[in-house]
């Protein structure tokens, strides 16, 4: 494996691996975010899109403030 490479596997269980081995993705939400970004094929996914798609069943009163 190339030292700079990050391998992403979407079929079956979502997995990430680098030269040192598996990279942990704790929690279903982390995995869902990474999967959604991967499915975008390198296109920008706006944070509002992520919120709408991943938290559709939950009422979010405020949206995250972008870092400055």
N, C-alpha and C positions, 0 to 999 in steps of 0.2 A: 504494500500500500504506500502511495506517495505520502511523505511526511506532512504536506500541506492539504491533503485531500480530506474531505468530509463526505462520507458515504451515507446516503439517505435511502432507506427502503420503505416504500409505502404499501406494497402488497403484503397482506397478512398483517402482522403486528408492526407498528411504526418503530423503526430502529435507526439510530444514528451511530456512526462509528468513525473514529479517526485513527491515526497511526498507532496510538496506544491502546485501542480497543473500544468497547462500547461506551457511549456517552449517555448518561442518565437523563431521562426526561420525566421528572417527578410529577405525578398527577395527570388526570385526564385533560384538564384545561390546557396545560403546557403542550401535551401531545396534539390536541385539537388545533391550537394556534400554529404549531409547526406544520401540521398536515395542511392547513388552509393556505399557508404561505407557499408551501411546495406546490400545491395544486394551481397556484397563480402563475407558475412557470416563469418566475423571474420578474413578473410585473409587480408594480407597487400595489399593495392592498392598504387602503386607507383605514385608519383606526376605527372610524365610524362603521365601516363595513364589517370589521372584525366584531365589534360590539353588537351590531345588529344580528349577525349570523350566529355568534357563539353564545350570546346572552339573550336570545330572543324570548325565552320563557321567564326571564327575571326582569323585574322593574328596576331600571337604573335611573336614579334621580339626577346624578351628575356624571358627566363624562370626565375622563382623566385630563388633567392639565398637562400640556406638553412641557418637556423640560426646556429650560432656558439656558 
